[in-house]
Amino acid sequence: MNWDQIEGKWKQFKGSAKQQWGKLTDDDLDRIDGNKDVLAGRLQEQYGIEKEEAHRQIDDWIAGRTKH
């Protein structure tokens, strides 16, 4: 699975993202709207992590989606 697939079906993946990153609010998830850079930015803000770490977490999350 790649980000384009997640972006196109963001509404289906919002619950999984919320489960992965519990600090994200429903408003955050609506604002993200499938945009990977916005997700990374929200993770940086909510979790106090660097951009590279946010993208690593997102990539790990994407990899986990391909196993299902």
mmCIF file of the N, C-alpha and C atoms, coordinates in Angstrom:
data_MODEL
# 
_entry.id   MODEL 
# 
loop_
_atom_site.group_PDB 
_atom_site.id 
_atom_site.type_symbol 
_atom_site.label_atom_id 
_atom_site.label_alt_id 
_atom_site.label_comp_id 
_atom_site.label_asym_id 
_atom_site.label_entity_id 
_atom_site.label_seq_id 
_atom_site.pdbx_PDB_ins_code 
_atom_site.Cartn_x 
_atom_site.Cartn_y 
_atom_site.Cartn_z 
_atom_site.occupancy 
_atom_site.B_iso_or_equiv 
_atom_site.pdbx_formal_charge 
_atom_site.auth_seq_id 
_atom_site.auth_comp_id 
_atom_site.auth_asym_id 
_atom_site.auth_atom_id 
_atom_site.pdbx_PDB_model_num 
ATOM 1   N N  . MET A 1 1  ? 0.844   -1.175 0.000  1.00 0.00 ? 1  MET A N  1 
ATOM 2   C CA . MET A 1 1  ? 0.000   0.000  0.000  1.00 0.00 ? 1  MET A CA 1 
ATOM 3   C C  . MET A 1 1  ? 0.888   1.236  0.000  1.00 0.00 ? 1  MET A C  1 
ATOM 4   N N  . ASN A 1 2  ? 0.448   2.248  -0.711 1.00 0.00 ? 2  ASN A N  1 
ATOM 5   C CA . ASN A 1 2  ? 1.215   3.493  -0.725 1.00 0.00 ? 2  ASN A CA 1 
ATOM 6   C C  . ASN A 1 2  ? 0.326   4.636  -0.245 1.00 0.00 ? 2  ASN A C  1 
ATOM 7   N N  . TRP A 1 3  ? 0.947   5.793  -0.066 1.00 0.00 ? 3  TRP A N  1 
ATOM 8   C CA . TRP A 1 3  ? 0.202   6.912  0.494  1.00 0.00 ? 3  TRP A CA 1 
ATOM 9   C C  . TRP A 1 3  ? -0.944  7.348  -0.414 1.00 0.00 ? 3  TRP A C  1 
ATOM 10  N N  . ASP A 1 4  ? -0.787  7.257  -1.723 1.00 0.00 ? 4  ASP A N  1 
ATOM 11  C CA . ASP A 1 4  ? -1.865  7.654  -2.632 1.00 0.00 ? 4  ASP A CA 1 
ATOM 12  C C  . ASP A 1 4  ? -3.143  6.865  -2.349 1.00 0.00 ? 4  ASP A C  1 
ATOM 13  N N  . GLN A 1 5  ? -2.985  5.592  -2.035 1.00 0.00 ? 5  GLN A N  1 
ATOM 14  C CA . GLN A 1 5  ? -4.150  4.765  -1.726 1.00 0.00 ? 5  GLN A CA 1 
ATOM 15  C C  . GLN A 1 5  ? -4.804  5.211  -0.422 1.00 0.00 ? 5  GLN A C  1 
ATOM 16  N N  . ILE A 1 6  ? -3.974  5.531  0.565  1.00 0.00 ? 6  ILE A N  1 
ATOM 17  C CA . ILE A 1 6  ? -4.501  6.002  1.846  1.00 0.00 ? 6  ILE A CA 1 
ATOM 18  C C  . ILE A 1 6  ? -5.174  7.352  1.664  1.00 0.00 ? 6  ILE A C  1 
ATOM 19  N N  . GLU A 1 7  ? -4.528  8.231  0.917  1.00 0.00 ? 7  GLU A N  1 
ATOM 20  C CA . GLU A 1 7  ? -5.084  9.562  0.682  1.00 0.00 ? 7  GLU A CA 1 
ATOM 21  C C  . GLU A 1 7  ? -6.459  9.472  0.028  1.00 0.00 ? 7  GLU A C  1 
ATOM 22  N N  . GLY A 1 8  ? -6.594  8.577  -0.938 1.00 0.00 ? 8  GLY A N  1 
ATOM 23  C CA . GLY A 1 8  ? -7.850  8.429  -1.652 1.00 0.00 ? 8  GLY A CA 1 
ATOM 24  C C  . GLY A 1 8  ? -8.970  7.832  -0.814 1.00 0.00 ? 8  GLY A C  1 
ATOM 25  N N  . LYS A 1 9  ? -8.595  7.131  0.243  1.00 0.00 ? 9  LYS A N  1 
ATOM 26  C CA . LYS A 1 9  ? -9.584  6.482  1.112  1.00 0.00 ? 9  LYS A CA 1 
ATOM 27  C C  . LYS A 1 9  ? -9.413  6.954  2.556  1.00 0.00 ? 9  LYS A C  1 
ATOM 28  N N  . TRP A 1 10 ? -9.049  8.219  2.727  1.00 0.00 ? 10 TRP A N  1 
ATOM 29  C CA . TRP A 1 10 ? -8.712  8.733  4.055  1.00 0.00 ? 10 TRP A CA 1 
ATOM 30  C C  . TRP A 1 10 ? -9.812  8.468  5.071  1.00 0.00 ? 10 TRP A C  1 
ATOM 31  N N  . LYS A 1 11 ? -11.061 8.631  4.685  1.00 0.00 ? 11 LYS A N  1 
ATOM 32  C CA . LYS A 1 11 ? -12.159 8.433  5.640  1.00 0.00 ? 11 LYS A CA 1 
ATOM 33  C C  . LYS A 1 11 ? -12.132 7.025  6.218  1.00 0.00 ? 11 LYS A C  1 
ATOM 34  N N  . GLN A 1 12 ? -11.707 6.062  5.419  1.00 0.00 ? 12 GLN A N  1 
ATOM 35  C CA . GLN A 1 12 ? -11.622 4.680  5.890  1.00 0.00 ? 12 GLN A CA 1 
ATOM 36  C C  . GLN A 1 12 ? -10.425 4.469  6.815  1.00 0.00 ? 12 GLN A C  1 
ATOM 37  N N  . PHE A 1 13 ? -9.404  5.306  6.683  1.00 0.00 ? 13 PHE A N  1 
ATOM 38  C CA . PHE A 1 13 ? -8.180  5.126  7.462  1.00 0.00 ? 13 PHE A CA 1 
ATOM 39  C C  . PHE A 1 13 ? -8.111  6.016  8.696  1.00 0.00 ? 13 PHE A C  1 
ATOM 40  N N  . LYS A 1 14 ? -9.047  6.952  8.824  1.00 0.00 ? 14 LYS A N  1 
ATOM 41  C CA . LYS A 1 14 ? -9.007  7.877  9.962  1.00 0.00 ? 14 LYS A CA 1 
ATOM 42  C C  . LYS A 1 14 ? -9.048  7.144  11.296 1.00 0.00 ? 14 LYS A C  1 
ATOM 43  N N  . GLY A 1 15 ? -9.879  6.130  11.409 1.00 0.00 ? 15 GLY A N  1 
ATOM 44  C CA . GLY A 1 15 ? -9.984  5.377  12.661 1.00 0.00 ? 15 GLY A CA 1 
ATOM 45  C C  . GLY A 1 15 ? -8.680  4.700  13.021 1.00 0.00 ? 15 GLY A C  1 
ATOM 46  N N  . SER A 1 16 ? -8.026  4.136  12.029 1.00 0.00 ? 16 SER A N  1 
ATOM 47  C CA . SER A 1 16 ? -6.739  3.489  12.253 1.00 0.00 ? 16 SER A CA 1 
ATOM 48  C C  . SER A 1 16 ? -5.683  4.507  12.675 1.00 0.00 ? 16 SER A C  1 
ATOM 49  N N  . ALA A 1 17 ? -5.710  5.680  12.047 1.00 0.00 ? 17 ALA A N  1 
ATOM 50  C CA . ALA A 1 17 ? -4.763  6.739  12.413 1.00 0.00 ? 17 ALA A CA 1 
ATOM 51  C C  . ALA A 1 17 ? -5.021  7.207  13.841 1.00 0.00 ? 17 ALA A C  1 
ATOM 52  N N  . LYS A 1 18 ? -6.283  7.335  14.207 1.00 0.00 ? 18 LYS A N  1 
ATOM 53  C CA . LYS A 1 18 ? -6.647  7.754  15.564 1.00 0.00 ? 18 LYS A CA 1 
ATOM 54  C C  . LYS A 1 18 ? -6.177  6.719  16.579 1.00 0.00 ? 18 LYS A C  1 
ATOM 55  N N  . GLN A 1 19 ? -6.290  5.447  16.217 1.00 0.00 ? 19 GLN A N  1 
ATOM 56  C CA . GLN A 1 19 ? -5.840  4.372  17.094 1.00 0.00 ? 19 GLN A CA 1 
ATOM 57  C C  . GLN A 1 19 ? -4.319  4.411  17.252 1.00 0.00 ? 19 GLN A C  1 
ATOM 58  N N  . GLN A 1 20 ? -3.618  4.673  16.169 1.00 0.00 ? 20 GLN A N  1 
ATOM 59  C CA . GLN A 1 20 ? -2.155  4.729  16.180 1.00 0.00 ? 20 GLN A CA 1 
ATOM 60  C C  . GLN A 1 20 ? -1.652  5.936  16.964 1.00 0.00 ? 20 GLN A C  1 
ATOM 61  N N  . TRP A 1 21 ? -2.285  7.077  16.755 1.00 0.00 ? 21 TRP A N  1 
ATOM 62  C CA . TRP A 1 21 ? -1.848  8.334  17.374 1.00 0.00 ? 21 TRP A CA 1 
ATOM 63  C C  . TRP A 1 21 ? -3.019  8.929  18.137 1.00 0.00 ? 21 TRP A C  1 
ATOM 64  N N  . GLY A 1 22 ? -3.218  8.471  19.352 1.00 0.00 ? 22 GLY A N  1 
ATOM 65  C CA . GLY A 1 22 ? -4.366  8.850  20.160 1.00 0.00 ? 22 GLY A CA 1 
ATOM 66  C C  . GLY A 1 22 ? -4.466  10.325 20.500 1.00 0.00 ? 22 GLY A C  1 
ATOM 67  N N  . LYS A 1 23 ? -3.364  11.051 20.395 1.00 0.00 ? 23 LYS A N  1 
ATOM 68  C CA . LYS A 1 23 ? -3.404  12.485 20.692 1.00 0.00 ? 23 LYS A CA 1 
ATOM 69  C C  . LYS A 1 23 ? -4.031  13.298 19.567 1.00 0.00 ? 23 LYS A C  1 
ATOM 70  N N  . LEU A 1 24 ? -4.183  12.703 18.404 1.00 0.00 ? 24 LEU A N  1 
ATOM 71  C CA . LEU A 1 24 ? -4.825  13.415 17.298 1.00 0.00 ? 24 LEU A CA 1 
ATOM 72  C C  . LEU A 1 24 ? -6.320  13.516 17.569 1.00 0.00 ? 24 LEU A C  1 
ATOM 73  N N  . THR A 1 25 ? -6.844  14.698 17.435 1.00 0.00 ? 25 THR A N  1 
ATOM 74  C CA . THR A 1 25 ? -8.277  14.911 17.648 1.00 0.00 ? 25 THR A CA 1 
ATOM 75  C C  . THR A 1 25 ? -9.041  14.613 16.358 1.00 0.00 ? 25 THR A C  1 
ATOM 76  N N  . ASP A 1 26 ? -10.341 14.500 16.488 1.00 0.00 ? 26 ASP A N  1 
ATOM 77  C CA . ASP A 1 26 ? -11.171 14.318 15.293 1.00 0.00 ? 26 ASP A CA 1 
ATOM 78  C C  . ASP A 1 26 ? -11.009 15.511 14.358 1.00 0.00 ? 26 ASP A C  1 
ATOM 79  N N  . ASP A 1 27 ? -10.872 16.701 14.942 1.00 0.00 ? 27 ASP A N  1 
ATOM 80  C CA . ASP A 1 27 ? -10.647 17.903 14.137 1.00 0.00 ? 27 ASP A CA 1 
ATOM 81  C C  . ASP A 1 27 ? -9.319  17.806 13.383 1.00 0.00 ? 27 ASP A C  1 
ATOM 82  N N  . ASP A 1 28 ? -8.274  17.315 14.069 1.00 0.00 ? 28 ASP A N  1 
ATOM 83  C CA . ASP A 1 28 ? -6.980  17.103 13.403 1.00 0.00 ? 28 ASP A CA 1 
ATOM 84  C C  . ASP A 1 28 ? -7.155  16.178 12.205 1.00 0.00 ? 28 ASP A C  1 
ATOM 85  N N  . LEU A 1 29 ? -7.843  15.072 12.427 1.00 0.00 ? 29 LEU A N  1 
ATOM 86  C CA . LEU A 1 29 ? -8.009  14.072 11.371 1.00 0.00 ? 29 LEU A CA 1 
ATOM 87  C C  . LEU A 1 29 ? -8.790  14.631 10.190 1.00 0.00 ? 29 LEU A C  1 
ATOM 88  N N  . ASP A 1 30 ? -9.778  15.472 10.481 1.00 0.00 ? 30 ASP A N  1 
ATOM 89  C CA . ASP A 1 30 ? -10.524 16.110 9.392  1.00 0.00 ? 30 ASP A CA 1 
ATOM 90  C C  . ASP A 1 30 ? -9.634  17.077 8.620  1.00 0.00 ? 30 ASP A C  1 
ATOM 91  N N  . ARG A 1 31 ? -8.810  17.823 9.331  1.00 0.00 ? 31 ARG A N  1 
ATOM 92  C CA . ARG A 1 31 ? -7.911  18.781 8.673  1.00 0.00 ? 31 ARG A CA 1 
ATOM 93  C C  . ARG A 1 31 ? -6.839  18.076 7.848  1.00 0.00 ? 31 ARG A C  1 
ATOM 94  N N  . ILE A 1 32 ? -6.376  16.941 8.335  1.00 0.00 ? 32 ILE A N  1 
ATOM 95  C CA . ILE A 1 32 ? -5.346  16.178 7.612  1.00 0.00 ? 32 ILE A CA 1 
ATOM 96  C C  . ILE A 1 32 ? -5.883  15.766 6.245  1.00 0.00 ? 32 ILE A C  1 
ATOM 97  N N  . ASP A 1 33 ? -7.104  15.258 6.220  1.00 0.00 ? 33 ASP A N  1 
ATOM 98  C CA . ASP A 1 33 ? -7.800  14.921 4.973  1.00 0.00 ? 33 ASP A CA 1 
ATOM 99  C C  . ASP A 1 33 ? -6.916  14.177 3.972  1.00 0.00 ? 33 ASP A C  1 
ATOM 100 N N  . GLY A 1 34 ? -6.095  13.255 4.485  1.00 0.00 ? 34 GLY A N  1 
ATOM 101 C CA . GLY A 1 34 ? -5.271  12.434 3.610  1.00 0.00 ? 34 GLY A CA 1 
ATOM 102 C C  . GLY A 1 34 ? -3.953  13.051 3.199  1.00 0.00 ? 34 GLY A C  1 
ATOM 103 N N  . ASN A 1 35 ? -3.629  14.241 3.704  1.00 0.00 ? 35 ASN A N  1 
ATOM 104 C CA . ASN A 1 35 ? -2.385  14.917 3.331  1.00 0.00 ? 35 ASN A CA 1 
ATOM 105 C C  . ASN A 1 35 ? -1.266  14.467 4.271  1.00 0.00 ? 35 ASN A C  1 
ATOM 106 N N  . LYS A 1 36 ? -0.298  13.757 3.724  1.00 0.00 ? 36 LYS A N  1 
ATOM 107 C CA . LYS A 1 36 ? 0.781   13.184 4.532  1.00 0.00 ? 36 LYS A CA 1 
ATOM 108 C C  . LYS A 1 36 ? 1.592   14.257 5.248  1.00 0.00 ? 36 LYS A C  1 
ATOM 109 N N  . ASP A 1 37 ? 1.856   15.370 4.591  1.00 0.00 ? 37 ASP A N  1 
ATOM 110 C CA . ASP A 1 37 ? 2.643   16.432 5.221  1.00 0.00 ? 37 ASP A CA 1 
ATOM 111 C C  . ASP A 1 37 ? 1.884   17.083 6.371  1.00 0.00 ? 37 ASP A C  1 
ATOM 112 N N  . VAL A 1 38 ? 0.584   17.226 6.222  1.00 0.00 ? 38 VAL A N  1 
ATOM 113 C CA . VAL A 1 38 ? -0.222  17.787 7.311  1.00 0.00 ? 38 VAL A CA 1 
ATOM 114 C C  . VAL A 1 38 ? -0.236  16.811 8.487  1.00 0.00 ? 38 VAL A C  1 
ATOM 115 N N  . LEU A 1 39 ? -0.363  15.521 8.201  1.00 0.00 ? 39 LEU A N  1 
ATOM 116 C CA . LEU A 1 39 ? -0.296  14.513 9.258  1.00 0.00 ? 39 LEU A CA 1 
ATOM 117 C C  . LEU A 1 39 ? 1.035   14.606 9.984  1.00 0.00 ? 39 LEU A C  1 
ATOM 118 N N  . ALA A 1 40 ? 2.125   14.679 9.246  1.00 0.00 ? 40 ALA A N  1 
ATOM 119 C CA . ALA A 1 40 ? 3.449   14.783 9.871  1.00 0.00 ? 40 ALA A CA 1 
ATOM 120 C C  . ALA A 1 40 ? 3.531   16.028 10.753 1.00 0.00 ? 40 ALA A C  1 
ATOM 121 N N  . GLY A 1 41 ? 2.994   17.132 10.273 1.00 0.00 ? 41 GLY A N  1 
ATOM 122 C CA . GLY A 1 41 ? 3.007   18.365 11.051 1.00 0.00 ? 41 GLY A CA 1 
ATOM 123 C C  . GLY A 1 41 ? 2.217   18.244 12.337 1.00 0.00 ? 41 GLY A C  1 
ATOM 124 N N  . ARG A 1 42 ? 1.055   17.606 12.266 1.00 0.00 ? 42 ARG A N  1 
ATOM 125 C CA . ARG A 1 42 ? 0.243   17.419 13.476 1.00 0.00 ? 42 ARG A CA 1 
ATOM 126 C C  . ARG A 1 42 ? 0.949   16.493 14.454 1.00 0.00 ? 42 ARG A C  1 
ATOM 127 N N  . LEU A 1 43 ? 1.628   15.463 13.951 1.00 0.00 ? 43 LEU A N  1 
ATOM 128 C CA . LEU A 1 43 ? 2.371   14.570 14.842 1.00 0.00 ? 43 LEU A CA 1 
ATOM 129 C C  . LEU A 1 43 ? 3.503   15.324 15.529 1.00 0.00 ? 43 LEU A C  1 
ATOM 130 N N  . GLN A 1 44 ? 4.184   16.180 14.782 1.00 0.00 ? 44 GLN A N  1 
ATOM 131 C CA . GLN A 1 44 ? 5.252   16.987 15.362 1.00 0.00 ? 44 GLN A CA 1 
ATOM 132 C C  . GLN A 1 44 ? 4.699   17.847 16.497 1.00 0.00 ? 44 GLN A C  1 
ATOM 133 N N  . GLU A 1 45 ? 3.577   18.485 16.255 1.00 0.00 ? 45 GLU A N  1 
ATOM 134 C CA . GLU A 1 45 ? 2.990   19.373 17.260 1.00 0.00 ? 45 GLU A CA 1 
ATOM 135 C C  . GLU A 1 45 ? 2.459   18.604 18.466 1.00 0.00 ? 45 GLU A C  1 
ATOM 136 N N  . GLN A 1 46 ? 1.727   17.542 18.219 1.00 0.00 ? 46 GLN A N  1 
ATOM 137 C CA . GLN A 1 46 ? 1.075   16.814 19.311 1.00 0.00 ? 46 GLN A CA 1 
ATOM 138 C C  . GLN A 1 46 ? 2.055   15.982 20.139 1.00 0.00 ? 46 GLN A C  1 
ATOM 139 N N  . TYR A 1 47 ? 3.096   15.470 19.489 1.00 0.00 ? 47 TYR A N  1 
ATOM 140 C CA . TYR A 1 47 ? 4.011   14.565 20.179 1.00 0.00 ? 47 TYR A CA 1 
ATOM 141 C C  . TYR A 1 47 ? 5.395   15.159 20.421 1.00 0.00 ? 47 TYR A C  1 
ATOM 142 N N  . GLY A 1 48 ? 5.645   16.358 19.929 1.00 0.00 ? 48 GLY A N  1 
ATOM 143 C CA . GLY A 1 48 ? 6.938   17.001 20.141 1.00 0.00 ? 48 GLY A CA 1 
ATOM 144 C C  . GLY A 1 48 ? 8.093   16.244 19.509 1.00 0.00 ? 48 GLY A C  1 
ATOM 145 N N  . ILE A 1 49 ? 7.863   15.713 18.312 1.00 0.00 ? 49 ILE A N  1 
ATOM 146 C CA . ILE A 1 49 ? 8.901   14.943 17.623 1.00 0.00 ? 49 ILE A CA 1 
ATOM 147 C C  . ILE A 1 49 ? 9.393   15.713 16.403 1.00 0.00 ? 49 ILE A C  1 
ATOM 148 N N  . GLU A 1 50 ? 10.548  15.303 15.907 1.00 0.00 ? 50 GLU A N  1 
ATOM 149 C CA . GLU A 1 50 ? 11.135  15.923 14.720 1.00 0.00 ? 50 GLU A CA 1 
ATOM 150 C C  . GLU A 1 50 ? 10.406  15.442 13.463 1.00 0.00 ? 50 GLU A C  1 
ATOM 151 N N  . LYS A 1 51 ? 10.560  16.215 12.407 1.00 0.00 ? 51 LYS A N  1 
ATOM 152 C CA . LYS A 1 51 ? 9.915   15.899 11.129 1.00 0.00 ? 51 LYS A CA 1 
ATOM 153 C C  . LYS A 1 51 ? 10.285  14.501 10.640 1.00 0.00 ? 51 LYS A C  1 
ATOM 154 N N  . GLU A 1 52 ? 11.564  14.156 10.729 1.00 0.00 ? 52 GLU A N  1 
ATOM 155 C CA . GLU A 1 52 ? 12.021  12.847 10.250 1.00 0.00 ? 52 GLU A CA 1 
ATOM 156 C C  . GLU A 1 52 ? 11.356  11.717 11.032 1.00 0.00 ? 52 GLU A C  1 
ATOM 157 N N  . GLU A 1 53 ? 11.233  11.902 12.352 1.00 0.00 ? 53 GLU A N  1 
ATOM 158 C CA . GLU A 1 53 ? 10.590  10.888 13.185 1.00 0.00 ? 53 GLU A CA 1 
ATOM 159 C C  . GLU A 1 53 ? 9.110   10.767 12.836 1.00 0.00 ? 53 GLU A C  1 
ATOM 160 N N  . ALA A 1 54 ? 8.457   11.880 12.586 1.00 0.00 ? 54 ALA A N  1 
ATOM 161 C CA . ALA A 1 54 ? 7.044   11.849 12.204 1.00 0.00 ? 54 ALA A CA 1 
ATOM 162 C C  . ALA A 1 54 ? 6.873   11.052 10.914 1.00 0.00 ? 54 ALA A C  1 
ATOM 163 N N  . HIS A 1 55 ? 7.720   11.306 9.937  1.00 0.00 ? 55 HIS A N  1 
ATOM 164 C CA . HIS A 1 55 ? 7.619   10.579 8.666  1.00 0.00 ? 55 HIS A CA 1 
ATOM 165 C C  . HIS A 1 55 ? 7.968   9.103  8.845  1.00 0.00 ? 55 HIS A C  1 
ATOM 166 N N  . ARG A 1 56 ? 8.895   8.788  9.738  1.00 0.00 ? 56 ARG A N  1 
ATOM 167 C CA . ARG A 1 56 ? 9.225   7.385  10.004 1.00 0.00 ? 56 ARG A CA 1 
ATOM 168 C C  . ARG A 1 56 ? 8.011   6.675  10.600 1.00 0.00 ? 56 ARG A C  1 
ATOM 169 N N  . GLN A 1 57 ? 7.353   7.330  11.549 1.00 0.00 ? 57 GLN A N  1 
ATOM 170 C CA . GLN A 1 57 ? 6.165   6.727  12.154 1.00 0.00 ? 57 GLN A CA 1 
ATOM 171 C C  . GLN A 1 57 ? 5.056   6.523  11.121 1.00 0.00 ? 57 GLN A C  1 
ATOM 172 N N  . ILE A 1 58 ? 4.893   7.494  10.255 1.00 0.00 ? 58 ILE A N  1 
ATOM 173 C CA . ILE A 1 58 ? 3.875   7.370  9.201  1.00 0.00 ? 58 ILE A CA 1 
ATOM 174 C C  . ILE A 1 58 ? 4.219   6.210  8.273  1.00 0.00 ? 58 ILE A C  1 
ATOM 175 N N  . ASP A 1 59 ? 5.481   6.107  7.871  1.00 0.00 ? 59 ASP A N  1 
ATOM 176 C CA . ASP A 1 59 ? 5.895   5.013  6.989  1.00 0.00 ? 59 ASP A CA 1 
ATOM 177 C C  . ASP A 1 59 ? 5.688   3.655  7.659  1.00 0.00 ? 59 ASP A C  1 
ATOM 178 N N  . ASP A 1 60 ? 5.984   3.576  8.969  1.00 0.00 ? 60 ASP A N  1 
ATOM 179 C CA . ASP A 1 60 ? 5.751   2.327  9.702  1.00 0.00 ? 60 ASP A CA 1 
ATOM 180 C C  . ASP A 1 60 ? 4.262   1.996  9.744  1.00 0.00 ? 60 ASP A C  1 
ATOM 181 N N  . TRP A 1 61 ? 3.438   3.020  9.932  1.00 0.00 ? 61 TRP A N  1 
ATOM 182 C CA . TRP A 1 61 ? 1.988   2.826  9.970  1.00 0.00 ? 61 TRP A CA 1 
ATOM 183 C C  . TRP A 1 61 ? 1.488   2.334  8.610  1.00 0.00 ? 61 TRP A C  1 
ATOM 184 N N  . ILE A 1 62 ? 1.991   2.936  7.532  1.00 0.00 ? 62 ILE A N  1 
ATOM 185 C CA . ILE A 1 62 ? 1.611   2.499  6.182  1.00 0.00 ? 62 ILE A CA 1 
ATOM 186 C C  . ILE A 1 62 ? 2.006   1.038  5.976  1.00 0.00 ? 62 ILE A C  1 
ATOM 187 N N  . ALA A 1 63 ? 3.215   0.686  6.394  1.00 0.00 ? 63 ALA A N  1 
ATOM 188 C CA . ALA A 1 63 ? 3.684   -0.693 6.245  1.00 0.00 ? 63 ALA A CA 1 
ATOM 189 C C  . ALA A 1 63 ? 2.761   -1.655 6.990  1.00 0.00 ? 63 ALA A C  1 
ATOM 190 N N  . GLY A 1 64 ? 2.270   -1.246 8.134  1.00 0.00 ? 64 GLY A N  1 
ATOM 191 C CA . GLY A 1 64 ? 1.341   -2.073 8.901  1.00 0.00 ? 64 GLY A CA 1 
ATOM 192 C C  . GLY A 1 64 ? 0.015   -2.271 8.202  1.00 0.00 ? 64 GLY A C  1 
ATOM 193 N N  . ARG A 1 65 ? -0.391  -1.312 7.405  1.00 0.00 ? 65 ARG A N  1 
ATOM 194 C CA . ARG A 1 65 ? -1.655  -1.425 6.670  1.00 0.00 ? 65 ARG A CA 1 
ATOM 195 C C  . ARG A 1 65 ? -1.535  -2.467 5.565  1.00 0.00 ? 65 ARG A C  1 
ATOM 196 N N  . THR A 1 66 ? -0.339  -2.675 5.029  1.00 0.00 ? 66 THR A N  1 
ATOM 197 C CA . THR A 1 66 ? -0.173  -3.630 3.930  1.00 0.00 ? 66 THR A CA 1 
ATOM 198 C C  . THR A 1 66 ? -0.231  -5.070 4.424  1.00 0.00 ? 66 THR A C  1 
ATOM 199 N N  . LYS A 1 67 ? -0.095  -5.268 5.722  1.00 0.00 ? 67 LYS A N  1 
ATOM 200 C CA . LYS A 1 67 ? -0.117  -6.618 6.278  1.00 0.00 ? 67 LYS A CA 1 
ATOM 201 C C  . LYS A 1 67 ? -1.534  -7.127 6.475  1.00 0.00 ? 67 LYS A C  1 
ATOM 202 N N  . HIS A 1 68 ? -2.520  -6.247 6.329  1.00 0.00 ? 68 HIS A N  1 
ATOM 203 C CA . HIS A 1 68 ? -3.912  -6.627 6.593  1.00 0.00 ? 68 HIS A CA 1 
ATOM 204 C C  . HIS A 1 68 ? -4.651  -6.908 5.314  1.00 0.00 ? 68 HIS A C  1 
# 
